[in-house]
Amino acid sequence: QVQLVESGGGLVQPGGSLRLSCAASGMIISIYEMGWYRQGPGQQRELVARIFSTGVDNYADTVKGRFSVSRNNAKNTIYLQMNSLKPEDTAGYYCYGDQIKDGSQIFRSWGQGTDVTVST
């Protein structure tokens, strides 16, 4: 299993920026996809961003152009740079990582979550 530890959340004003980190430890091999879901108050969970082992990334329409994913392989960490934040970005953000184990089984690990609040 992979343990995922998130950090970087906090309170920021509209238009501001935050960078979330998701650091993997433990059995970190064979991770082919990592990303973030978020769930705001009274909202459905949505996938906001993900990055594949190839480096390909994609984004929800709601954040495209404002959020970007990057990775530091040496640190086994991915980052979510969030710019031009809006109040509707307020949510708990949950990192995930997908691994292939035992030949074909796909396991998803989850971070503990980090809260982002965009408010005046």
C-alpha positions in Angstrom: 0.0 0.0 0.0 1.0 3.6 -0.6 0.5 6.2 2.0 -0.4 9.6 0.7 0.1 12.7 2.8 -1.4 16.0 1.6 -0.5 19.5 2.6 -0.8 23.0 1.4 -4.4 23.8 2.1 -5.6 26.9 3.8 -7.5 30.1 3.6 -6.9 32.4 0.6 -8.7 35.4 -0.9 -10.3 35.2 -4.3 -7.8 35.6 -7.0 -5.1 34.2 -4.8 -3.0 31.0 -5.2 -2.2 27.9 -3.3 -0.1 24.9 -4.0 -1.1 21.5 -2.7 1.3 18.7 -2.3 0.7 15.0 -2.2 3.6 12.9 -1.1 3.7 9.2 -1.5 5.5 6.8 0.8 5.6 3.1 1.4 5.1 0.8 -1.6 5.3 3.5 -4.2 6.1 1.4 -7.3 3.7 1.0 -10.2 1.8 4.2 -9.6 0.4 5.0 -13.0 -2.0 7.8 -12.1 -2.3 10.4 -9.3 -4.7 13.2 -8.9 -7.2 15.1 -6.8 -10.8 15.0 -6.1 -12.6 17.7 -4.3 -15.9 18.0 -2.6 -17.3 21.3 -1.6 -20.1 21.9 0.9 -23.3 20.5 -0.6 -21.6 19.5 -3.8 -20.9 16.2 -5.5 -17.4 14.9 -5.5 -15.6 15.9 -8.7 -12.3 14.9 -10.2 -10.4 18.1 -10.7 -7.0 17.1 -12.0 -4.9 14.1 -12.6 -1.5 13.2 -14.0 -0.4 9.9 -15.5 3.0 8.3 -15.3 3.6 9.4 -18.8 3.3 13.0 -17.7 0.0 13.6 -19.4 -2.4 15.6 -17.3 -5.9 16.7 -17.6 -8.4 18.8 -15.7 -12.0 19.4 -15.0 -13.5 22.2 -17.1 -14.2 24.1 -13.9 -10.5 24.5 -13.2 -8.9 24.3 -16.6 -6.5 27.1 -17.3 -6.2 27.9 -13.6 -4.9 24.7 -12.0 -1.9 22.8 -13.1 -0.3 19.5 -12.0 3.4 18.8 -11.7 5.5 16.1 -10.2 8.9 15.7 -8.6 9.8 12.1 -9.1 12.8 12.2 -6.7 10.5 13.3 -3.9 7.6 11.0 -5.0 5.4 14.0 -4.8 2.9 15.7 -7.0 1.7 19.2 -6.8 -1.5 21.0 -7.6 -0.8 24.7 -8.4 -4.1 26.6 -8.0 -4.2 30.1 -9.3 -7.0 32.6 -9.7 -8.9 30.9 -7.0 -12.6 31.4 -6.8 -15.0 30.9 -3.9 -16.5 27.9 -5.6 -13.1 26.3 -5.3 -13.7 26.0 -1.6 -13.6 22.3 -0.8 -11.8 19.4 0.8 -9.2 18.2 -1.6 -8.3 14.6 -1.6 -5.3 13.1 -3.4 -5.4 9.7 -4.8 -2.9 7.3 -6.4 -3.6 4.3 -8.5 -1.4 1.2 -8.6 -1.4 -2.0 -10.4 -0.6 -4.9 -8.0 -0.4 -8.6 -8.3 -0.3 -8.4 -12.1 -3.7 -6.9 -12.8 -5.4 -5.6 -9.7 -5.8 -1.8 -9.5 -5.7 -0.3 -6.0 -6.5 3.2 -5.2 -5.0 4.9 -2.2 -6.3 8.1 -0.7 -4.7 11.0 1.1 -6.2 12.4 4.3 -7.5 15.5 2.6 -6.7 19.1 2.9 -9.1 22.0 3.2 -9.1 24.9 0.8 -11.2 27.9 1.7 -11.4 30.8 -0.8 -13.2 33.7 0.9 -12.9 37.4 1.7 
